[in-house]
C-alpha cells in the first residue's frame, strides 16, 4: 500500500466518523459543524504493525 492509498483510507475513515484535524481555533471554527459536540485529542500517535 502506498502513501496515497493510506491517506485516502484515513480520509475516508475520518469523514465517515465526522473527525478532522484543526491546527488552531480559527481552523477549528471553519471546519466544525454547528450542533455537534467535539472532543479534542492531543499528541496522539497511531501506529500500524505489519505482521
N, C-alpha and C positions, 0 to 999 in steps of 0.2 A: 504494500500500500504506500503510495507516495504522499508527499506533504499536502498536495491539493486535495486528494481524496480524504485525508484525515480532517483538513479544515472544513470541507463540505459536510462531512459526517457530524463534526462538532456543531457547525451552524444549524444543521437540521435538528439536532437534539436540543440545542438552546432555544430555537424558535418554537419547537413543539411544546416546550415547558415554560415559555414566557421569560426565559433568562436572557440577560445581555450584560456586556461589560460597559462600565462607565468610569472614566478616569477623571472624576471631579463632579461637584454638584451641578455645574452648568450642563455637562453632558448627560448626567442622570435626568435632569429636568426635561431635556429634549427628547429622551428616549422613553421615559416612563409613561404608563397609561393611567389616566385618572380612574379612581375607584379600585385600583389594585394595591394591595399591601405588599411591599417588597421587604426583603431581608438583605443584609449585606454580608458578604464573605470577604475575608482579608487573608492575604498571604497563603493562598491555597495552591498546593502543587499536586496535580493529578498525574499519576504515572501508570503506564500500561506495561506489564511484563510479558514478553513473548516467551512462551514455553516451547 
